[in-house]
């Protein structure tokens, strides 16, 4: 572990952080999503360069209907801008997308990115062929085993046995409150969590699902944390992504 005294947060605290950012600090969800997605792309490039060292890599970004999926879409855009071969798989129908992720999806349609709207026939070989899978299906609000198309896609990623999976904020299928992994849960090689670590990510059960744990800056002022009784010094004084666990 990196020698940093970093508090953890639960889901209700994270929702309050989001609310304060938007309502009191005037920092929009779109801004936070852009920060998360850009940093996710940066970490993806680091992982690709570490293992492959070329720009012919195939990256599969799997996105859910909510804001976690929107962050994945932003990362897909940045990776495409850098010359990476990107495919985005949407784990829902387009009409189920929340408003901001829907706008990000429309942007992707204008870019040289292959877009796939998943169904129960989506083949497992798509995931086997990827040099890196980015899991942006389900965020920190999960309660219960994934089902429907998201559950099916998680199952196919597991069946692919692809060992290079980077999860955004939390591995899809992992309960950040309890540290419980549901039957359908991504086993990530790395997880980039946002703002502060979620409580369950540091539980004794977490390592085999979370992999290497990273923390990234999405622009939350330290003064906001004080409103929640969380006291910490500025974390991102040198980098916007911190590795919290050893490889």
N, C-alpha and C positions, 0 to 999 in steps of 0.2 A: 504493500500500500504506500501511496505517496503520503508524506507526513503533513497532512492538512487537517485541521479541525473543522470539518464541514458538517453542519446539521443535516438531518434528513427531514423530509416532509411527507405527510400523508395526502390522500386524494382531496380531502376537504380543504386542507391548507393550500394545495396547488390551485384549486378552483378559486380560492380567495385571492391568491396572487394574480391570477389571470384577470379577475374582476377589478382589483385595484389598479393594475396596469392600464386597463381600458378606461375605467370610469374616473379615476383620480389623477393618473399621470398622463392621460391622453396618448398613450402608446398603443396603437391599434393591434388587433389580432393579426392583421396582414403583415405588419412590421415584424412581429415576433415569429411568424411563420417563415418570412423571408430569411431572418437571421438563422433560424433552425435549419432550414433547407440548405442555405449556403455553407454552413458549418458541416452539415452532413455530407455534402459534396466534397468538401476539403478532406474530411476524414476518409471518405471513400477513395479519393485519389492517393492518400498516404498508404492505405491498405493495398491498393492495386500496385503502386510503385514498389512496395515492400516485397510483393510476391511475383510480380509479372514484368514490371519495368518497361511497359510499352503502351501505346495508345490504341491497340487493336482489341482491347478488352471488351467483353460483353457484360453489361450490367443490367440486371433485371430489377426494376423497382416495383414492388407490390403495394398498392395503395388501397386503403379502406375509404369509407364514405365521409369520414370526419376530418378534424383538423390534423390528426396524425398523418392521414393520407395526403392532405394538402402540403405538409412539410416534405413528404416524399416526392411530390410532384415538383416542388421548387428545386429539390436536389437533382431530379432528373433533368430539369432545364439547365442548371449550371453544368452538369456533367456533359450534356450534349454540346453546350457552348465550348467545352474544352476538347471536343473531338472524340468523346467516348461513344461507342455504339450502345445506345440505350433503348430498352423496351420497357414500357410501363404496362402493368397488368392491373386493371381496376377490379377490385373484389366486390363489386356491386353493379347494379345498372346505373346508367348516367343520371337518371331522374331521381336517384336516391342520394346523390351528393349534396352535402350542405353547401350553403351559398358561396363561401369563400373558396373551398376546394373546387367547386364547380367552375369558378372563374379561372382557377389555375389549370383545370382540365382543358378548358377552351383555348388557353394559351398553348398548351402542348400540341394541340391539333395543328398549329401553325408552324411547328418545328419538325426537323427530320428525326422524329422519334416514332418508333413503332408502338401503336396503342392497341391493347387487347382488352375487351370487356369480358371478364371471366364468366364462365358458367360451369355446370357440372360435367362438361366434356373437356375442359381445359387440360391438355396432356401434361404428364409429369416431365417429359423430355425438355420442355421449355426451361425448367429449373435446373435440370442436370447440365445443360449446356452453358449456363451462366458462369462467368468468372467470379462474379460477386452478386449476391442477392441482397437487396435492401428491403427490409421488412418495415413497412409503414402501414400496417393493416389496422391495428387496434392500439390505442393509447392507454393512459393510466386509469381510465374510468371503468375498465372491464370488471364485471361481476358475473361469474358463471362461465361454463365451457363455451367457447365459440361455436357457432352453428351457422347453417345456411352456406352461402357462397364463401364468406370469410373462413369458416371452419373447413370447408372443402379445400380451399387454396392452402391453408396451413398444413392440412394433411398431405397434399401433394408436395409441398416443400420438404416435409419430413421424409416422405417416400423417396425423394430425389437423392437423399443422403449427401447433398451438397454441404461441404464443411465451411464455406465462406459466406456467412450470413451476418449482415450488419443491421441491427434493430434500432429503430428510432424511438427514443425515450424509454421503451420497455419492450421486451420480447412479446409478441402477440400471443395471448393465451396465458400470460403470467399475471397473477394478482399482486399488485404493488402494496396492497394493504396488509396481506397476510403472508406474503412470500410463497404462496401456493402456486404450483404450476398445474394447470388443468390438463385433462387428457390430450387435448389438442393445444400444444404449446411449442412455439419456435425454440429451437436450441441454437442460439446465436453464438458466433465466434467472437462478436464484439457488440456492445450496446452503447449508444451515445444518448445519455439522458440529459434532460433540459433543466436549466436553472439551478436546481438542487437535486441530490439523489433522492429517489422515492424510497420510502422505508423498507419495502420488501426486497429491493434490489441488493441489500447488503445482508440478507438473512442467510443462515447456514445452507439453505436449500438452493440458493440463487445461482451459484457459480456455474453449474452445468447448463444453465439456460441463458445466463447473461453473458458469459465469456469475459473478455476484457471489458472493463467498465470505464467509460469516458464521461466527462461532464463538460457541457458547453454553455457558452454565454449567449443568451437571447435578449440581452439588454435590460435586465431588471436591476434597478438601483438598490444598493444596500440599504438605503433609508426605507424602502418599502418593506424589507424583511423585518425591520425594527417594529413596524406596526403589528406584526404577528408575534412579537416577542422573540424573534430570532436575531441574535447578535453575531455578526461575522465581518471580518475585514474583507476588502475587495479581493476577489479570487483571481480575476482574469487580468492581472497586471502585466503579464508578458505574452500570454497566448489566449486565444478564444476557446481552445479545447484542452482540457486537462485529462491525463490518464490517471485514474484512481486505483487501478489494480495492475499488478505486474503481468507481463505476458506469460 
